[in-house]
Amino acid sequence: MRQKSLLLALICAATPVAAQLTTTYAGVQRDGDKEVPASAVVAIENGRIAMILKGLRSARMLFDSKSQVLRIVSDDDKSYFDLDKDWRKNADPSGMMANMQKQLDAMPQAQRAMAEQMMKSAMGSMSQRPQLEYVWTQDRQTIAGYECTRVEGMRGSEKVTEYCGTTSSDFRMSDAERQTILDMQGYLRNFMIMVKSSDDATRAFQWDTKTDGYPVVSRCFNNGKMTLELTLQSLSRKPPSEDMFAVPSGFKKMDIMKGPGA
């Protein structure tokens, strides 16, 4: 029995157990000639993710896979809105078309022709937008003490994001944690289909979760110019605080489709 216990202890010591992972970053954010310090905290656990970014603006993205809600919080405006499973379904082009058609059917005939033309124009611009694709380069670097590979996030010929991913066991995640990231990115992908341009808060820390490589650097680009660069400062396996996932009291919930007060 004693030998069996010792063997189990040695196995556990040799194979790090994936647990909650919290990483912190620091860097700069740029808007034209203006440059300010920026920081980020990314906390990942089974079923939940919190991303807190501060720079030109302060924002948070809070994902709960069990509730199927991605909450985007603006600390500057003291407001937030939710992307739930119904919104995600309707954000899909086929779901959007069906939802828009239902609204058209309810309109007076005099308004319907103009609305149909606007709908076709909106759907056409979305269908022409290239999907985000990850391009793994041969560029290997050592950043914050970790060897990593540079990966470019491309929309057609335009680079919109970039990261350097490490395969170090320090960042090992469980299958459930990795699936939580994939689920969150699905919500973000549909959100970015809906808007023509997304700010750095929604583009930062988008990475190819289907392939090993946790970002030690995350960068955002706009029209060929880097707008955000964040470099790893620390990592922790301690459970994140509940405050990270909570919206402060007094923040106003917005309806992204209807506007404030809904």
Buried (B, 14 or more C-beta within 10 A) or exposed (E): EEEEEEEEEEEEEEEEEBBBBBBBBBBBBBBEEEEEEBBBBBBBBBBBBBBBBBBBBBBBBBBBBEEBBBBBBBBEBEBBBBBBEEBBBBBEEEBBEEBBEEEBEEEEEEEBEEEBEEBEEBBEEBEEEEEBEBEEEEEEEEBBEBEBBBBBBBBEEEBBBBBBBBBBEBBBBBEEBBBBBEBBBEBBBBBBBBEEEBBBBBBBBBBBBEEBBBBBBBBBBBEEEBBBBBBBBEBEEEEBEEEBBEBEEEBEEBEBEEEEEE
